[in-house]
Structures are given as structure tokens and as C-alpha cells.
Amino acid sequence: TSGVGTKAQLSQIYEIAKSQSPEVYAKYSLEQYLHYLLTWVLITTPDNEQYFITIAGQEFLKWMIDARVSENKPF
């Protein structure tokens, strides 16, 4: 796994994304979004403070780039 950051760092990234695409993030709090990523094993956190992207997460990002899938989806 590769390092992603602390929960505080992810919160900053989340807030930037939320300000850029409020319609996408309006339905999901940071906690809900992290829960989604953890449930699908796209990230992992051994201590609930430091987060890491998993191999599955890396592959998902590669697929998004290769397929030219927009990250702005209202789901």
C-alpha cells in the first residue's frame, strides 16, 4: 500500500473537492465518503488516523484514467 495521508489531510482535500463540485459532495460527509472507500477496500487505515491507498484503489484510479471516467458523478 502507498501512503495517502492523515485524516486531517484527507479532510482538506475533501473540502477542496466539495467546494469545486458541491452537487457531488452535498449528499456525503467526509465520514460517509471515507466509509465508502474503506468498505470497497480502496483505502485502509490501521489506526483511524493514517490512511493508505490499497492495490485495489490504485487499480481503480488507473481504470478511471484509462477509461476517461469523470470523477464528478452524483452518486
DAZI-V118212 format. One record per backbone hydrogen bond with DSSP energy under -1.0 kcal/mol. NH is the residue of the N-H (numbers start at 1). CO is the residue of the C=O. If there is no record, write none. Layout:
nh	co
NH	CO
NH	CO
//
This chain:
nh	co
2	53
4	51
5	51
7	49
10	6
11	7
12	8
13	9
14	10
15	11
16	12
17	13
18	14
19	15
20	16
21	17
24	21
25	21
26	22
33	29
34	30
35	31
36	32
37	33
38	34
39	35
40	36
41	38
42	37
43	37
44	52
51	5
52	44
53	2
54	42
58	54
59	55
60	56
61	57
62	58
63	59
64	60
65	61
66	62
67	63
69	64
73	71
75	73
//
